[in-house]
Structures are given as structure tokens and as C-alpha cells.
Amino acid sequence: MLIRFNVKNFLSFFENESGQSEEFSMIAGKVRSKREHIYDNDKIKLLKFAAVYGANASGKSNLVKALNFMKKTIVDGLPKGHTDMYCKTDRANKEKKSYFELEIMLDDKYYAYGFEVILSQSKFVSEWLVELKSDGSEKNIFTRDIENGETEFSSELKRDKKSYEKLKNYAEDIQEDSEVLLLSIMNKNKKTLYEKYNNLKVFRNVYMWIERKLDINYPDRPISDYSYMAKTEKIDEVCKIIKAFGTGITGFQMVDVDPEEIFRMIPNRIKEEILKDVENKKVTVNRMKLKEIGIVMRSNKDFFILNIASNGKVEGKTIKFLHGEENILFNLSEESDGTVRILDLIEVLLSGANKTYVIDELDRCLHPSLTCKFVETYLQLAAERNIQLIVTTHESRLLDFDILRRDEVWFVNKRITGESDIYSLEEYNTRFDQKIDKAYLDGRYGGVPKFSTVFPVKVDE
């Protein structure tokens, strides 16, 4: 689970009033109500939901981008366009370090992983992985001073000489390489390494949480691959949830589609990549002695599965939806944008995985009441699971205390200088009977647009 995220000198984020990095936290505050909204293991209390508010261009989406930037950098290396992503409110920031750090809970242990990078130079400056103890103490797993070519490992890692020699070799290989991260290198084709050296698994575990458990979603990209619909044992539960959101859908079916028909709908460039993937999957099926293996293809309004059998035969499937009792099937492309959005979001409700979902613009295409219904449903289901959902939104109805705790509400506001501040509602001394949604819209907490006259109006006398 996510504990904290810190960022500095990235897009509209530079530093807070104390000169420190901007911080977003999922640590529960002093609020006593709605205890079922938090994870509590007697050592730490973590929120399972957070809503981030802010005016357009205030920087709330930049918080999502900062999280995604850190993830992409660890998994795939510095992304395209990174040299221009420093905070441009001051020219001097171009040559300053940018700071990224995640604190996470993993198997009842707590870790902080982070790095500093000069974005304009594509140059990493430092990197670290620390185990955080519940008593407030810290244990360095490794610290990397890239500028001076020095890497220091914990005494615990040094005890096993064989694994330490292996680890030291990887570190020495990149000792003077300021363009790569040790955590990334330790997870590129290193599966057998962790099977052989158990005490190094912390490198794998932290990396895998970032890659697979931190699920970041933007409004212009599909959230779900609809894999939850392929699980036949969950069909009744899925149908019940879909009906509850007023989509008009009463059921769905997996329907056979001729693969050639699927390929006719796909641009040639993508078609070539998929055909190449199909051939690779055929080899994998035979080598691993599987019955079949699938390729999922999803766009905003289409969904297809290609199943490759052990005999090389390729079969296509898609999902179609029932409305009413006429047994007439509708394609995904025939459903409304709002219905497609809800079908995407249902994955979050059904996920049994210990994941942290981040969704930018939760309320896109949704009626305000539907957004509230979704959050209420999520909070009910999350009470039984170790799952987190962080969203950006404009939906002020969620600010009603009947739905959220005060520490679940965050605001992003842009200063006159153009830099973004992020802060929690709990930082304000708000009376419990305050009408929060109205106070927010009135600008009490910032995070709302300030308008000026667009056109000077002349009144003819």
C-alpha cells in the first residue's frame, strides 16, 4: 500500500513553504469517524481512498503525472521528453535536482525508495532504498552517490558473501553510469538471481510493487482490459454491479468473432505488431505445454481477445451486452461513454489484488450522482480489502461528510508564481458541522478557478 509520495522540481511542483519537497500522504489523520475507511495493523493507519481537488491547470493532474513519471523511469528508463519536465517557474530550476520518493508498505514492512535526477541533463544524482521501522528508526538497504561513484549496502546484505559479491558486481558495472538506476538493473532478466539468493528479494519485491501494484490511469486511456468479465464464476456479481449503476445493461456474453474481421478493423502498423505477437505466443504455448494463451486488445470503444491454441489455431472473441429481455446483443461501441466508463471502473470494485489505483478525472463522462455512487460502493467493498484508490475530481458532492473523512480530501492550488501546493483538508481547523462542499465552491480551501471578465462590456446610452 502507498504510504507517502514526495516530489520536487517536476512540472508545476517545486517545493513547499518550508523549502521541502511537496508531499502527498495516505497516512490517516486524527479523524475518528468512518474507521472502516482505513487499514490499521496497530503500527500504521493508512487511508484506502483519497480525492484530490483543484481548478483546471492547478496541478492536480501533475501529481498523477509525477507518480507515473517515477514508475515509468524505474520500469522503462527516463521517458521521452523528460529533459523539459523540470519546474519552469524559475530558469535556475533547469540545472537543479528533481526529487522523487515513494514510501510503501509491503508484507507488513515499510520501505522508502527514491532518486534524484537533473532532468535537463538526463543525469541521475543519487538513489536509495531504506527500510522504515515502526519506532521511527531507519535501516539503509542501499544508498548510491552517483556523482562520486559510491554505493553503500547494509551490513545485513554483506553477511552473505556470495550474494553480496553478486550485488557488488551489478553496482560496480553502473558505478559511473548516471543514466541508469540500480533498482532497474537488478530487475532486468534476473529471475534466477532471486531464486538463488533469497536475501536479495527486497530488490525484486519493491520493484514488482511499483510495476504491478501501482496502477495509474489517465482519462484518455482505457482503465480496464475487462479481464474480470472473462471469469465465469463472477458473472452474477458483475451483472449485479452493472445493473446497480443504472446502465440499462442486464447481462453480457463472450461472442466468437472471425480473427480476420478483427484484423480488418485494426490499422496496418498495429496489425503487423499483433501478428508478430501471435507467432511468438504460438512458440510459447508449445514450449510451456499450455492449452492456449490469449492476447487482449482494447481501445476506447472496442474489445477483442485472440486465443492461440496449442495446435496453432487462432480464435477471436469479443464482449456483447444485453439490454432488457429481448436478448438483443450490443457491441461495446454502441454503449454510451458513461456506460463504458463505469464498465472500466468496475475492475476497481472487483479487484482482489492488493493494489493502489490512481485515476485522473474520475468523474469524466459520469453524472455527479453516479460518481458519488461509485465512491460509496468502493468504500463499502474496500472495508474488507487492502486496496487503495486515489482520484482527481471536481465533484464537490463527495465533500459531504456523509461520504468522506476530512483526511481523505486533498487540494492542489496554484500560487501567483505558478507553482502548485498540495495540502489536506485536515490542515484546516474546520468545524465538524461546516458545509464543506459549499465552502470549497466558495474558495474557502483554494483549488477552485478564479475568473475575470472575458469581454469588456460597453453599455450604449
N, C-alpha and C positions, 0 to 999 in steps of 0.2 A: 504494500500500500504506500501511497505517496505521503510523506510527512511534510516536506518543505521544498520549495524551489526558489533559488536566488539567481538574479540576472543583473548584469551591469554593462552599460555601453553597447546596447543592441537595439537597433531601430529607435523607438521613442523612449526607451528606458535608459537612464544613465545612472543616477544614484539618488538615494533619499536625502532628507534634510540633514541627516547625521553624517552624510558622506559615505554611507554604506550601500551595498547593492540593494535593489528593490526585492522585497520578499513576499512570496505568496505561501500561506501556511494552511495545512489541513489539520493542525492541532486544535482540538476542541478548546473553547474558552471556558468562562465561568458560568455559562448559561446552564440552568438546572432543568429546564423543560426538555421534552422530547429526547429522552436519553436513548431511545431506540434508534435514533439517527446516528449514533456514534459507535465506533469499535472501542472496546475497553478491555484490556488484558491485565488491569491493575498496575501496569507500568506506564502505559501511554494511552491517551484517549484521542482517537482520530475521527474526523468527520467523514461521512460517507457521501456527502453532497456539498457542493458549493456553487453559487450563482454569482457570476461577475457582471456587473452593470457598468455602463459608460455610454457617453454620447458617441455618435459616429465620429471616427477619426480621433477618439480619445486615447486609444492604445490597447483596448481590451483584446482585440484580435492579435495584437503584437505579443501579448502574453502567451497565447496559443502558439504563435509562430516561434517564440523563443524556446518553448518546450520542444517543439517539433525540430527546430534547428539543432538543439542539443542531441536529440535522438538520432537524427539523420547523420550528424557528424560522427557519432560513435559507431553507427552501423555501416555507413557508406562512405565516410570521409566528408570533408568540407563541401557543402553543396554549391551548385552553380550560383554565381552572383554574390558569394559571401563577402568579397572584398569591399562591397559597398553597403554592408549592413550595420556598420557602427552607427552610433547616435550622432546625427548631423547637426545638432543644435549648437555645437561648438566645433570649429575647424580642427582644434587641437585634439579632439577625440579620435581623429583618424589614426593617430600614432599611439593611442592609449590601448591598454589591455581591455578586452572584454571578458567577463567573468560568468561562468555557468556552474551551478551546483545543484544536485538532486540529493535529498535525504529520503531514504526509503526504508520500509520495514519488510524484512524478508526472512521467513522461517523464524519468527519471533526474535530476530536480531535486527539491529539498526545500523545503516550504513550511510555515509556521505561520500558521494563521488562527484568530482568536478574537474574543470580545467580552465586555464586562462589562455587567450589567443589574441594576437594582434590581427584583426580581420583583414585590414588593408594589405598586410604583408603575407597572408596565409601562413602565419607562423605561430605555433603553439609555444607557450612560455613555461607553463607548469601543468602538472596533473597529479591527482591524489585520490586515494581510496582509504577511508577511515571507518573503523567500527566505532559506533557511538554506544556508550554504556548507559544504562538506566540511571546510574548515580551521577551522571554528568561528566564522567571521565571519557577519554578518547584513546583508541589504540590505532596507531598508524599501520595500515596494511602495506601501503607503499606511497612514497612521495617522489615525484620526479621534477627536478630542477633542470628543465630542458636547456635553458640559456647557458648553464655551466656544465651540462652533460653529466649530471649526477642523478642516480636513482638509489633510494634507500628503502629496504624491505624490513618488515617486522622481525623481531627475534624468533617469533613462532614459526615463520616461514623458513628461517635459516636453520632450524633444528634438523629438518630432514635434508641431509646434504645432497642427495640425488635430485630431489625436486628443486632444491634451491639452485643447483648448478644449471638445471634446465631453465629455470626462471631467469637467472642472471644472464644466460646466453641471449634470451629474447630481448632483455633490457639493453644489453651491450650492442646488439645489432642495430638498435634505433637510438643509441645514446646521443648522437649528434644530429639526429633527424628531427627537425622541428615541424614536420608536416604530417606526422602520424601520432596516434595515441596508443599507449601500451595496452589499455583495456581492449582496444580494437584488434591489435596484433595478436593478443592472447586468445582471440576467438575466431580466427580465420583458419578453418580446416584443422582444428586442434581437438577433435572429439576424443581420440585415443589418449591424448595427454591427460585429460581429466579422469579417464577410466583407470589410468596407471597411477596418477598422483592425486590422491583424494584431498590432500590439504591445500591444493590449488583451486579447488572448486568454487571458492568465493569469486574468482575472476569470471567464471562461467555463469554463476548464479546472478550476479549483478548485471552482467551484460544481457542475459536472457530476459530478465525483468524489463529492462529498458526496451529491448527489441520486441518482446511479445506481450508484455503485460501493460505497457503504456500505450494505449490505443487512442491516437489523435486523429480528429476528423474535422474537415472543413466543409462549409455549406455548399460548395460547388462540386463535391465529390460524394459518391455513394458511400454510406456508412457500412452497410451490411452486404455480404455475399449470399444472404438468405440460406445459409447452411442449416440454420435452425429449422427451416421448413422441410428439410430432407430427412429429419429424424422422426420416423413414423410414430414413435412412442409419445411424441409431444404434439401431435396434430390437434387433439381435442383442446389442449391448453392454449395452443397458438390461436385456434379459431375463437376460443372464448375471449382472449385478449383483443383480437382484431375487432370482434363484434362490440366489445365494451367501448371502443373509441369511436363508434358511430360512423365507420367507413362504408357501411352497407354491404360489406363482404361477409358472406355466410359460410364460405369454405374455399378450399383450393385443391388443385391436383397437379401432380407432376405428369406432364404430357410429352409423348415422343415427338421429336422433330427430326426431319431428314438433315444430317450434317451438311449436305450440300446447300440446303436452304439457309442454314446458319451462315455459311461462308459467303453466300451471295450478299448478305446484309453487312458484311464487315469490309472496311477499306483494305485494299491490296497489301499495304505495308504491314498492317496488323495481322492480316490473314497469313502472310508468309511466316511471321513470328510464331503464330499459333500452330501452323503445320509443322514447323521445326520442333516445337514443344511436344506435339503429338508423337513424332518419331522418337524423341528422347524418352517419352513416357512408355512407349512400346518396349523399348530396351529395358527400362526399369521394371516393368511388370514381369518380364521373363526372368531377369536376373534375380529379383527378390521373390519370385514364385507367388505373385499376387493374383487374385481372381480378376481384379480390374483396378483402374486408377482413373481419377477424374481431373478435368480442367474446368474451372469455374470462370465464366465471362460475365461481367456485369457493367452496364452503363447506366446512365440516369433513368432510362426507360426500357431497358431490355435486360433479360437474364437468361443465360444458357449454360448447360453443363454438357461437356463432351466426356463420355465414359469410354476408356480404352480397355478392351478385354484382353485376356491372356493369348487369345488366338489372333490378335491384331485388329479385330473388328471395332469400328468406332460408331457409337450410338449417341444421338443428341437428345437432350431433354430441356424443357422449359417449365415454368410455373404459370398456370392459368387460374383465374379466380371466379368463384360463383357468387352471384347476387340474387337473393330471393330464392324461390323454389322452382324456377323454370329450368334449372340445370344448363343454363347458357354460360359458356366459359368466356372470360375476358382476358386479353393479354395485359401484361404489366403496362405497356404503352398506352392502354386505354383507361387506366386509372388516373385520378387527379393527382396533382403534385402533392397535395396534403396527404392523400392516402399513401403515396409512395414514401413520403417522409415518415409516416407512422410505421409502415412496414419495415423501414430501416431501423427505427428506434426500438422496435420490439426486441431486437437482439440483445440490447442492454438489459431489458426486463427478464429475459430468459437465460442469460449467460450464467453458467455455473462456475465460470472461471474467476480466479482471484485477480481481477483486472482493475485498472484505473482508466476509465473512459474520459476523454476530453472532447467536447463537442462545441465548435464555434457556431454561434447563432442557432441555438436550439429551436427557437420559435419560428425559423424560416418556414413559410408555407403553412403554418399551423394557426388555427383560430386561437385567440387568447385562452379561452376555456379549455381547449384541448391541450395546450401547453401545461396548464395547471394540473389537468387530469393526469397527464403523463408523469409529471414530477411527483404528485401524490402517490400514484401507483408504484413508481420506482422506490420511493421511501418506505412504502409498506413492505415490498419484497426485499429490499436491501437490509431490513432488520434481521433477516435470517442468513445473510451472506456477507463475506468480507470483500465487498466491491465498492468502488468509488465512482462518482460521476461529477465532473466539473464542466460547467457550461457557461458560455457568454450569452447574454439575453438582454432584451429591452422590456420583457414582460413584467410590468410593475405589480400585477396581481399576486405574483409569488411573494411579494414583500409583506403580505398579510401574515401576521404571526401565527395564524392557524395552520400555516403550511411549513414555514421555515423557522429555524433558530436564528438569532442575531449573528452568531459566529459563522453561519453558512452564507452570509451575504457580504460580497466584496464590491468595491467601486474602483474604477480607474478614471482618473481625472487628469486633464492636460493643463500644465502650468502655462503662464503667459510666455515663458521661454520656449515652449513647445515640447518639454519633457513630460513624460507620464508618471504619475504617482499611483500606487496601488495600496489600498487600505481596507480594513474590515469595518463593518458597521459597529462591531463591538468596541472599536476605539472611541466611539462617541458615547457620551453619557446619556443614552436615550431612555426616557421613561417607558415602562412596560406597557402603558396604555396609549402610547404615541401611535398615531395613524401613520405607519411607516411608508406605505405606498404613496400617500398624498404628499408627505414630507419629501420623499425622493423626487417626485414630479415637480415639486416647488423649488427644487435645487438645494434642499437642506444639506444633503451629503455630497454635493458635486455630482459629476458623472452624468449630467444632462446637458443638452445643447443650449447655447446662448445665441439668440437670434438678434439680428439688427435689421433695419429696414432694407429691403431689396431694391425697391424703386422709389426715389423721392416722388412724392405726390404733390402736384400743384393744384390748387383749388381756384378755378376761374371765378372771379367776382362778377 
